[in-house]
């Protein structure tokens, strides 16, 4: 599969790593980057992530007319405006996809804005990332042996699905599908909730008058648990609000589980506490042993 031209809107860790992976695989001819700041785009140019670049406040939508693939890799709150801007400029054979961590809200925005071009849109979510952001954080092996989930619509063009699937496979990823609502429910639990917990713990400690004493004594356990609190606040704010219904249900469930653990500690029930810890430890080790399995097809 050869992409003659890839248009990446949002040249950060996700979009930039996709471009670098395709370049390493010799699977793309030209990469055009679009973003908010010239500084980040200049970094992308200097690192070879993109070949040309334009800012969002300049005329850029014409670049979509002859693009084989358009990848939206901005925070999801920007998608409605981007869909509206691109709707009349997508080429007849252009496939568009996204890298958003939520899908139902993205699909709703696409339905509202894209009109007759909706079949060209393949909703997607690469399950990869780090706590770093920007073009400087991009690297070509980010997607190797990682999962990418597509949530195509009944209207989505098979040709667009095939092209987007081939693009992610060229990056080294495994590609599978889920229904949009199932996607959002699953990732509220295993991605969105953990980020909220990490951000909340660090924020609570940082707000204490003697916060420095806590941070000075924090070690590997704190580092491992809170690593993702170094992620983009803007991106995770958008994700939390976009998937609020599923996320609130997960927060409530976690609060119930935490209250149960508090009761065991308060009552000094070491046996029950150890049993719960053992079950969690076994589940964590089992997950690590089968880490990154193929994404199941959702029927």
C-alpha positions as CSV (number, residue, x, y, z in Angstrom):
1,X,0.0,0.0,0.0
2,X,1.4,3.4,-1.0
3,X,-0.1,6.6,0.2
4,X,0.9,9.3,-2.3
5,X,-0.1,12.1,0.1
6,X,-1.0,12.1,3.8
7,X,-2.5,15.1,5.4
8,X,-2.0,15.1,9.1
9,X,-4.1,17.7,11.1
10,X,-2.4,17.9,14.5
11,X,1.2,17.0,14.2
12,X,1.9,15.8,17.7
13,X,2.9,12.4,19.2
14,X,0.1,10.5,17.5
15,X,-0.1,12.1,14.1
16,X,3.7,12.6,13.9
17,X,4.5,9.0,14.9
18,X,2.1,7.8,12.2
19,X,3.9,9.9,9.6
20,X,7.3,8.7,10.7
21,X,6.2,5.1,10.7
22,X,4.9,5.3,7.2
23,X,8.0,7.0,6.0
24,X,10.2,4.3,7.6
25,X,8.1,1.7,5.8
26,X,8.4,3.7,2.5
27,X,4.6,3.6,2.5
28,X,4.0,7.4,1.9
29,X,5.2,9.8,-0.7
30,X,4.5,13.2,0.9
31,X,3.3,14.2,4.3
32,X,1.6,17.6,4.8
33,X,1.2,18.8,8.4
34,X,-1.4,21.2,9.7
35,X,-1.4,22.6,13.2
36,X,-2.0,25.6,15.5
37,X,1.6,26.8,16.1
38,X,4.4,27.5,13.7
39,X,6.9,26.5,16.4
40,X,5.7,22.9,16.6
41,X,5.3,22.7,12.8
42,X,8.9,23.9,12.4
43,X,10.0,21.1,14.8
44,X,8.1,18.6,12.7
45,X,9.8,19.9,9.5
46,X,13.3,19.8,11.1
47,X,12.8,16.2,12.3
48,X,11.5,15.0,9.0
49,X,8.0,14.3,10.3
50,X,6.4,16.4,7.6
51,X,7.5,17.6,4.2
52,X,5.4,20.7,4.2
53,X,3.3,22.5,6.8
54,X,0.6,25.0,7.2
55,X,-1.1,26.6,10.3
56,X,-4.8,26.3,10.9
57,X,-5.2,30.1,10.5
58,X,-3.9,29.9,6.9
59,X,-5.7,28.5,3.9
60,X,-5.1,24.7,4.3
61,X,-8.2,22.8,3.4
62,X,-7.3,22.6,-0.3
63,X,-4.6,20.2,0.7
64,X,-7.3,17.6,1.3
65,X,-8.5,17.6,-2.3
66,X,-5.7,15.3,-3.6
67,X,-4.8,13.6,-0.3
68,X,-5.1,9.8,-0.2
69,X,-5.7,9.9,3.6
70,X,-6.5,12.7,6.0
71,X,-5.7,11.9,9.6
72,X,-7.2,14.1,12.4
73,X,-5.0,13.9,15.4
74,X,-6.0,16.9,17.4
75,X,-7.9,17.0,20.7
76,X,-11.5,15.7,20.0
77,X,-13.1,19.0,20.9
78,X,-11.6,20.5,17.7
79,X,-13.2,17.8,15.5
80,X,-16.6,19.5,14.8
81,X,-14.8,22.6,13.3
82,X,-12.4,20.4,11.4
83,X,-15.2,18.3,9.9
84,X,-17.0,21.4,8.9
85,X,-13.9,22.9,7.3
86,X,-13.1,19.8,5.4
87,X,-16.6,18.7,4.2
88,X,-16.4,20.6,0.9
89,X,-12.7,19.9,0.2
90,X,-12.2,16.2,0.5
91,X,-11.3,14.6,-2.8
92,X,-13.6,12.0,-4.3
93,X,-11.2,9.2,-3.4
94,X,-9.9,10.7,-0.1
95,X,-10.3,8.6,3.0
96,X,-10.4,10.4,6.3
97,X,-9.9,8.9,9.8
98,X,-9.2,10.1,13.3
99,X,-7.2,9.2,16.3
100,X,-9.7,10.3,19.0
101,X,-10.1,8.4,22.2
102,X,-13.9,8.7,22.1
103,X,-16.0,7.6,19.3
104,X,-19.8,8.3,19.7
105,X,-19.3,12.1,20.0
106,X,-16.9,12.1,17.1
107,X,-19.3,10.1,14.9
108,X,-22.2,12.5,15.8
109,X,-20.1,15.5,14.8
110,X,-19.1,13.8,11.5
111,X,-22.7,13.0,10.7
112,X,-23.7,16.6,11.3
113,X,-20.9,18.2,9.2
114,X,-19.8,15.8,6.5
115,X,-23.1,15.2,4.6
116,X,-22.5,13.3,1.4
117,X,-18.8,12.8,2.3
118,X,-19.6,10.8,5.5
119,X,-18.8,7.4,3.7
120,X,-15.2,8.6,3.4
121,X,-14.8,8.8,7.2
122,X,-13.4,5.8,9.1
123,X,-13.6,6.5,12.9
124,X,-10.5,5.2,14.6
125,X,-8.5,5.0,17.8
126,X,-4.8,3.9,17.9
127,X,-4.2,2.4,21.3
128,X,-0.7,3.8,21.8
129,X,0.9,6.8,23.3
130,X,3.1,8.2,26.0
131,X,2.8,11.1,28.5
132,X,4.7,13.4,26.1
133,X,3.2,15.6,23.5
134,X,4.1,17.6,20.4
135,X,6.1,16.8,17.2
136,X,9.3,16.5,19.3
137,X,7.8,13.4,21.0
138,X,6.9,11.5,17.8
139,X,8.8,8.3,17.0
140,X,8.3,5.7,14.3
141,X,8.0,2.6,16.4
142,X,5.0,3.9,18.5
143,X,2.5,1.6,16.8
144,X,4.6,-1.6,16.4
145,X,2.5,-4.5,17.7
146,X,-0.1,-2.1,19.1
147,X,-3.8,-2.3,18.5
148,X,-5.8,0.2,16.4
149,X,-9.6,0.0,16.8
150,X,-11.8,1.1,13.9
151,X,-15.5,1.8,14.5
152,X,-16.9,2.1,11.0
153,X,-20.5,3.2,10.3
154,X,-23.0,1.3,8.1
155,X,-22.4,4.0,5.5
156,X,-18.6,3.8,5.6
157,X,-17.0,3.0,2.2
158,X,-15.3,-0.4,2.1
159,X,-12.6,1.3,0.1
160,X,-12.0,3.9,2.8
161,X,-11.9,1.1,5.5
162,X,-9.4,-0.9,3.4
163,X,-7.1,2.2,2.9
164,X,-7.1,3.2,6.5
165,X,-6.6,-0.4,7.7
166,X,-3.6,-0.7,5.3
167,X,-2.2,2.5,6.6
168,X,-2.2,1.4,10.2
169,X,-0.8,-2.0,9.3
170,X,2.0,-0.3,7.5
171,X,2.8,1.4,10.8
172,X,3.2,-2.0,12.4
173,X,-0.2,-2.1,14.2
174,X,-2.9,-4.7,14.5
175,X,-6.3,-3.5,13.3
176,X,-9.7,-4.6,14.6
177,X,-13.2,-3.2,15.0
178,X,-15.7,-2.4,17.8
179,X,-19.1,-0.8,17.9
180,X,-18.8,2.8,18.9
181,X,-20.8,2.5,22.2
182,X,-18.8,-0.6,23.2
183,X,-15.6,1.2,22.5
184,X,-16.5,4.1,24.7
185,X,-17.6,1.9,27.5
186,X,-14.5,-0.2,27.5
187,X,-12.1,2.8,27.3
188,X,-13.9,4.7,30.0
189,X,-12.8,1.9,32.3
190,X,-9.3,1.0,31.1
191,X,-8.0,4.4,29.9
192,X,-10.2,7.4,30.8
193,X,-10.7,6.5,34.5
194,X,-7.0,5.8,35.2
195,X,-6.1,9.2,33.8
196,X,-8.7,10.9,36.0
197,X,-7.3,9.0,39.0
198,X,-3.7,10.0,38.2
199,X,-4.5,13.6,37.6
200,X,-6.7,13.8,40.7
201,X,-4.1,12.3,43.0
202,X,-1.3,14.6,41.8
203,X,-3.5,17.7,42.0
204,X,-4.6,16.8,45.5
205,X,-1.0,16.4,46.7
206,X,0.1,19.5,44.9
207,X,-2.6,21.6,46.6
208,X,-1.3,20.7,50.1
209,X,0.6,23.5,51.9
210,X,3.5,21.0,52.4
211,X,3.3,19.5,49.0
212,X,7.1,19.7,48.4
213,X,7.7,17.2,51.3
214,X,5.4,14.7,49.7
215,X,6.9,15.0,46.2
216,X,10.5,14.9,47.6
217,X,9.8,11.5,49.2
218,X,7.8,10.0,46.3
219,X,9.5,7.1,44.6
220,X,8.8,4.4,42.0
221,X,5.3,3.5,43.1
222,X,4.1,7.1,42.8
223,X,6.0,7.5,39.6
224,X,4.4,4.5,38.0
225,X,0.9,5.2,39.2
226,X,1.0,8.9,38.2
227,X,3.1,8.8,35.0
228,X,0.0,9.5,32.8
229,X,-0.7,12.7,34.8
230,X,2.1,14.2,32.7
231,X,-0.2,13.9,29.6
232,X,-1.8,16.7,27.8
233,X,-4.4,18.4,30.1
234,X,-6.3,19.8,27.1
235,X,-6.6,16.4,25.4
236,X,-7.8,14.6,28.6
237,X,-10.2,17.4,29.5
238,X,-11.8,16.9,26.1
239,X,-11.9,13.1,26.5
240,X,-13.4,13.2,30.0
241,X,-16.2,15.6,28.9
242,X,-16.8,13.8,25.6
243,X,-17.3,10.4,27.3
244,X,-18.8,11.7,30.5
245,X,-21.7,9.3,30.8
246,X,-19.6,6.2,30.6
247,X,-16.8,7.8,32.7
248,X,-19.1,8.9,35.5
249,X,-20.4,5.3,35.7
250,X,-16.8,4.1,36.1
251,X,-16.0,6.7,38.7
252,X,-19.1,5.6,40.7
253,X,-18.1,2.0,40.5
254,X,-14.5,2.8,41.5
255,X,-15.7,4.9,44.5
256,X,-17.8,1.9,45.6
257,X,-14.8,-0.4,45.3
258,X,-12.6,2.1,47.2
259,X,-15.2,2.4,49.9
260,X,-15.2,-1.4,50.3
261,X,-11.4,-1.4,50.6
262,X,-11.7,1.4,53.2
263,X,-14.1,-0.7,55.2
264,X,-11.7,-3.7,55.2
265,X,-8.8,-1.5,56.4
266,X,-11.0,0.2,59.0
267,X,-12.2,-3.1,60.4
268,X,-8.7,-4.6,60.3
269,X,-9.9,-7.4,58.1
270,X,-6.4,-8.5,56.9
271,X,-7.6,-11.8,55.4
272,X,-10.2,-10.2,53.2
273,X,-7.9,-7.4,52.2
274,X,-5.1,-9.9,51.3
275,X,-7.6,-11.9,49.2
276,X,-8.7,-8.8,47.3
277,X,-5.1,-7.8,46.7
278,X,-4.2,-11.3,45.6
279,X,-7.1,-11.4,43.1
280,X,-6.0,-8.0,41.7
281,X,-2.3,-9.1,41.5
282,X,-3.3,-12.3,39.7
283,X,-5.4,-10.4,37.2
284,X,-2.6,-7.9,36.6
285,X,0.0,-10.6,36.0
286,X,-2.4,-12.5,33.7
287,X,-3.0,-9.3,31.7
288,X,0.7,-8.6,31.4
289,X,1.3,-12.2,30.2
290,X,-1.1,-11.8,27.3
291,X,-0.5,-8.1,26.8
292,X,-1.5,-6.6,23.5
293,X,-3.6,-9.4,22.1
294,X,-5.3,-9.0,18.7
295,X,-8.3,-6.6,18.9
296,X,-11.5,-8.8,18.8
297,X,-13.9,-8.2,15.9
298,X,-17.2,-6.9,17.3
299,X,-20.2,-8.7,15.8
